[in-house]
């Protein structure tokens, strides 16, 4: 890629991006965060489709409190688990 005549800040950003994407650990972190975001989006979209506005509000509140998608899933599992004698 010919970067002659391009803003040096842009050139530096491309360089940093190339280094970041080549690092396995950082790529793994990025992919984990992306999966977490997609899981939460899927949960929100599902609640909207099912017309569960109360559940959607609860999911959003839990996300604001820093709950992970696993925490949210466990939270709802506990709510729907049948009572034992």
C-alpha angles and dihedrals in degrees: 000000000000108000097173111132094015123124109274090226089059091048090052091048091052089049093050091047091051092051092046094050091048092057110093095204095051091045089052091051091048092049091048091051091046091051090049091051092047092048091053092046090050091051091049093046090049092051091050093050091050091049092240099147092161091053090047091053090049092050091050091048091051091049091051088053090056100256114159122228089259091052090050092048091050090047092058093041089058090051094052098040111115117246115257124221 
